[in-house]
Amino acid sequence: MLRLPKFQLQTPATLEEAIELLEEAGPSALVVAGGTDLVPNMKHELFTPELVVSLARIAELRGIRRESGGVLSIGAMTSLADIAASELVREQAPALAQACSLVAGPQLRTMGTLGGNVMLDTRCQWYNQTYFWRQALGFCMKKDGSVCHVVAGGKNCVAAASNDSAPALMTLGATLEFESAKGARTTPIDELWLADGIKNKQVEHGEILTRIRVPPVGSGHRGAYGKLRDRGSIDFPLLGVAVRLDLGADERIEHADVVVTALAAQPKRVNKVREALSGVALDGAQFAPACEVVAQLAYKQCRPLPNIPGDHEYRREMVPVYVRRTLAAAAARSGPVHHV
């Protein structure tokens, strides 16, 4: 049986209290949201904080609402299950609702939060193991060692971003709000990421993600999320694909975006998607060929590494398959694409 290391737990009722606790404790403290990722990682001794600050009692961090100007505002502690079921989210951000609906299983979606999923640590099959297992291997550069077991002689950690919500939020142009003892700051989610598997987010210790805001979309907006995994539930993505299509008054595509995840340390936007799909009618003869162009663009740009479970060559071959399927799902408004 894996046991948690000893730690002190604090459950503040206000954001101000949580920030103060983190400021006083310094690097020895960590924040916990739903705990679905941090608790297993603590059992594996990937994190051994002296203090854990729970955000569970802070009511202001929960809830979904539409603000002035049509902005969709989601508290960071809102559960993934609530987001997946929200009519507001389904209407304005269908790809996000679908992505949240495919995270893990029902129990974990009930506990897991959007903020926790955005802030998810990178994952690697050489890292997300017990201390005993990692010690026998000599550890790795992400934790306690200096060698990358994925890339022989590699100088940089290539653990993969595996948060399903991130690519959907990127296609939606979402912004993130953080608060700390230094004050509040807002950053576009595109600017959050670093190409570093050890620390893939530009976030300082003590900063708490408080709210995610999604800009308004037009009536022609369509989105979808596709997830490749071994089983129909529970698993982290072997590949995640978020698609955005925005139609004009003539029912032709004016804007398009595709973002993939689970391949590298940060989610990756596929280049030249808008150019390939702009002006194409969904019910026209050019839609399928244009989607094939996008699928091949993704195939050329995406090169999975053997950093997470699953054959990396198979994962690469599935990139164009899931891009095609997710584009078709967005166009048809037919829901998420996933293994059944």
C-alpha positions in Angstrom: 0.0 0.0 0.0 1.3 3.5 -0.9 1.0 5.9 1.9 1.0 9.7 1.9 4.0 11.4 3.4 3.5 13.5 6.5 2.2 17.0 5.9 0.0 19.7 7.5 -3.3 20.5 5.8 -4.9 23.9 6.0 -8.4 24.6 4.6 -8.9 28.4 4.4 -12.3 29.9 3.8 -11.1 32.8 1.8 -8.7 33.5 -1.0 -6.8 36.0 1.1 -6.2 33.4 3.8 -4.9 30.9 1.2 -2.5 33.4 -0.3 -1.2 34.4 3.2 -0.6 30.7 4.1 1.4 30.2 0.9 3.4 33.3 1.4 4.3 32.4 4.9 5.3 28.8 4.1 7.2 29.5 1.0 8.4 26.7 -1.3 7.5 24.0 1.3 3.8 24.6 0.6 1.6 23.4 -2.3 -2.0 24.1 -3.3 -4.5 21.3 -3.8 -7.8 21.7 -5.7 -9.7 18.4 -6.2 -6.6 16.4 -5.3 -7.1 13.8 -8.1 -3.5 14.4 -9.4 -1.6 15.8 -6.5 -2.6 13.1 -4.0 -1.4 10.1 -6.2 1.8 12.1 -6.9 2.4 12.6 -3.2 2.0 8.9 -2.6 4.7 8.4 -5.3 6.9 10.9 -3.5 7.0 13.1 -6.5 5.9 15.9 -4.2 6.6 16.0 -0.5 5.2 19.3 0.8 5.3 20.2 4.5 2.0 22.2 4.0 -0.9 21.6 1.7 -3.4 24.4 1.3 -6.8 23.2 0.1 -9.0 25.6 -1.9 -12.1 23.4 -1.3 -13.8 25.8 1.1 -13.3 29.0 -1.0 -16.8 29.6 -2.5 -15.7 32.5 -4.7 -13.6 30.1 -6.8 -16.6 28.1 -7.9 -19.3 28.7 -10.4 -20.1 29.4 -14.1 -21.6 32.7 -15.2 -21.9 34.9 -18.3 -20.6 38.4 -17.7 -21.1 41.7 -19.6 -20.1 41.5 -23.2 -20.9 37.8 -23.4 -17.7 36.6 -21.6 -18.0 33.2 -20.1 -16.5 33.2 -16.6 -15.6 30.0 -14.8 -14.2 29.7 -11.3 -11.0 27.6 -11.1 -12.6 25.3 -8.5 -15.6 24.5 -10.6 -15.7 20.7 -11.1 -15.1 19.2 -14.5 -18.5 17.4 -14.2 -20.3 20.7 -13.7 -18.6 22.2 -16.7 -19.4 19.2 -18.9 -23.0 19.4 -17.9 -23.4 23.2 -18.1 -25.7 24.5 -20.9 -23.8 27.8 -20.9 -20.5 26.0 -21.6 -22.0 23.7 -24.1 -23.5 26.7 -26.0 -20.5 29.0 -26.0 -17.6 26.6 -25.6 -18.6 23.1 -26.9 -15.0 21.9 -27.2 -14.4 22.7 -23.6 -17.5 20.9 -22.4 -16.6 17.9 -24.4 -13.0 17.9 -23.2 -14.1 18.1 -19.6 -16.6 15.2 -20.2 -13.7 12.9 -21.3 -11.4 13.5 -18.4 -10.8 10.3 -16.4 -14.1 8.8 -15.0 -17.3 10.1 -13.4 -15.9 10.0 -9.8 -12.7 11.9 -10.7 -14.7 14.5 -12.8 -16.8 15.1 -9.8 -13.7 15.9 -7.6 -11.4 17.3 -10.3 -11.6 21.0 -11.2 -11.0 23.0 -14.3 -8.2 25.0 -12.6 -6.5 21.7 -11.5 -6.7 20.4 -15.0 -5.2 23.5 -16.5 -2.4 23.4 -13.9 -1.8 19.6 -14.3 1.8 18.6 -14.0 3.5 17.1 -17.1 3.5 13.3 -17.2 6.1 10.7 -18.3 6.1 6.9 -18.0 9.6 7.2 -16.5 8.4 9.8 -13.9 4.9 8.9 -12.8 6.0 5.8 -10.9 6.6 4.9 -7.3 9.7 6.0 -5.5 11.0 2.4 -5.3 10.5 2.0 -9.1 12.2 5.4 -9.9 15.1 4.7 -7.5 15.8 1.3 -9.1 16.1 3.1 -12.4 18.4 5.8 -11.1 15.6 8.5 -11.2 15.3 11.0 -14.1 16.0 14.6 -14.8 12.5 15.7 -13.9 12.9 14.3 -10.3 16.0 13.4 -8.3 18.2 12.5 -11.3 20.0 13.9 -14.3 19.3 11.5 -17.2 16.4 11.5 -19.7 15.2 8.0 -20.3 13.1 9.1 -23.3 15.8 10.8 -25.4 19.2 9.2 -25.0 21.6 12.0 -24.1 18.8 14.5 -24.0 19.5 17.8 -22.3 15.8 18.8 -21.8 12.9 17.1 -20.1 10.2 16.0 -22.6 7.5 15.0 -20.2 4.1 15.6 -21.9 1.3 18.1 -21.2 -1.7 15.9 -20.7 -4.5 18.3 -19.7 -7.5 17.8 -21.9 -9.0 21.2 -21.2 -5.9 23.2 -22.3 -6.2 22.7 -26.1 -9.9 23.5 -26.0 -9.2 26.7 -24.0 -6.5 27.7 -26.5 -8.8 27.4 -29.5 -11.3 29.6 -27.5 -8.7 32.3 -26.8 -9.2 32.0 -23.0 -7.5 34.1 -20.4 -6.4 33.0 -17.0 -6.5 35.1 -13.8 -4.0 34.5 -11.0 -3.7 36.0 -7.6 -0.8 36.0 -5.1 0.7 38.2 -2.4 2.0 40.4 -5.3 -1.5 41.1 -6.5 -3.6 39.9 -9.5 -2.5 39.2 -13.1 -4.2 38.1 -16.2 -2.5 36.1 -19.0 -3.7 34.6 -22.3 -3.5 30.8 -22.0 -1.3 30.7 -25.0 1.3 32.6 -23.1 1.2 30.2 -20.1 3.3 27.5 -21.6 7.0 26.7 -21.6 8.8 24.0 -23.7 10.1 22.4 -20.5 8.8 19.2 -19.2 10.1 20.0 -15.7 8.2 23.3 -15.4 6.0 23.9 -18.4 4.1 26.9 -17.0 5.1 30.5 -16.4 3.7 30.6 -12.9 5.5 31.7 -9.7 5.2 29.9 -6.4 2.3 31.3 -4.4 0.2 32.2 -7.4 -3.3 30.7 -7.4 -5.4 30.3 -10.6 -8.7 31.9 -9.6 -10.8 32.2 -12.8 -10.8 31.3 -16.5 -12.6 33.6 -18.9 -13.7 32.7 -22.4 -14.5 35.5 -24.9 -17.8 35.6 -26.6 -18.3 33.7 -29.9 -20.6 34.2 -32.8 -23.7 32.2 -33.7 -21.6 30.3 -36.3 -19.2 28.9 -33.7 -18.6 25.2 -33.7 -16.1 23.2 -31.7 -15.2 19.6 -30.8 -12.7 17.6 -28.8 -11.2 14.3 -29.7 -9.3 12.0 -27.3 -7.3 8.9 -28.1 -6.8 6.6 -25.1 -6.5 2.9 -24.5 -9.8 2.5 -22.7 -13.1 4.3 -22.9 -12.6 5.9 -19.5 -10.0 6.7 -16.8 -6.9 7.1 -19.0 -4.9 10.2 -19.7 -4.8 11.1 -23.4 -2.4 9.5 -25.7 -3.5 12.3 -28.0 -6.0 15.2 -27.6 -7.3 17.3 -30.4 -9.4 20.5 -30.0 -11.0 22.0 -33.1 -12.7 25.4 -33.6 -14.7 26.4 -36.6 -16.4 29.8 -37.0 -18.9 30.3 -39.9 -19.9 33.5 -41.5 -23.4 34.5 -42.7 -22.9 32.6 -45.9 -22.2 29.4 -43.9 -18.5 29.3 -45.0 -15.6 29.0 -42.6 -14.1 32.4 -41.6 -11.8 31.1 -38.8 -10.5 27.7 -37.9 -8.0 26.4 -35.3 -6.6 23.1 -34.3 -4.6 22.5 -31.1 -3.2 19.1 -30.0 -2.0 17.9 -26.6 -0.2 14.9 -24.9 2.7 15.0 -27.5 5.2 17.4 -25.9 5.7 19.6 -22.8 3.2 22.1 -24.1 0.0 21.9 -26.2 0.8 22.6 -29.9 -1.2 24.7 -32.3 -1.2 23.3 -35.9 0.0 25.9 -38.3 -1.8 27.1 -41.4 -5.2 25.6 -40.5 -7.0 28.8 -41.1 -5.6 29.2 -44.5 -6.5 25.6 -45.4 -10.1 26.0 -44.3 -11.0 29.6 -44.9 -13.9 30.1 -47.3 -14.8 26.4 -47.4 -18.5 25.5 -47.0 -19.3 22.7 -44.6 -21.8 21.1 -47.0 -19.6 21.7 -50.1 -17.4 19.3 -52.1 -14.2 21.1 -50.8 -14.7 20.4 -47.1 -13.4 16.8 -47.0 -10.3 17.7 -49.2 -9.6 20.7 -47.0 -9.9 18.6 -43.9 -7.4 16.2 -45.4 -5.0 19.1 -46.0 -5.3 20.0 -42.3 -4.8 16.4 -41.2 -1.6 16.1 -43.2 -0.4 19.5 -41.8 -0.9 18.0 -38.3 0.9 14.8 -39.3 4.0 16.7 -40.5 4.1 19.0 -37.4 3.4 16.4 -34.7 6.1 13.9 -33.7 5.2 12.1 -30.5 8.0 10.8 -28.3 8.0 7.6 -26.2 7.3 9.8 -23.1 3.9 8.4 -22.1 2.5 4.9 -22.3 1.5 3.8 -25.7 3.5 3.2 -28.9 4.7 6.6 -30.1 4.7 5.6 -33.8 1.0 4.5 -33.4 0.2 7.8 -31.7 1.7 9.7 -34.6 -0.3 7.7 -37.2 -3.4 8.5 -35.2 -2.8 12.3 -35.4 -4.4 12.7 -38.9 -7.1 10.2 -38.1 -8.3 12.2 -35.0 -7.8 15.6 -36.7 -10.2 14.4 -39.5 -12.7 12.9 -37.1 -12.7 15.9 -34.8 -13.1 18.4 -37.7 -16.0 16.4 -38.9 -17.5 16.3 -35.4 -17.2 20.0 -35.1 -18.9 20.6 -38.4 -21.7 18.2 -37.6 -22.0 19.3 -34.0 -22.0 15.6 -33.2 -20.2 15.6 -29.9 -16.8 14.4 -28.7 -14.6 11.9 -30.6 -13.2 9.1 -28.4 -12.6 5.4 -28.0 -15.7 3.4 -27.1 
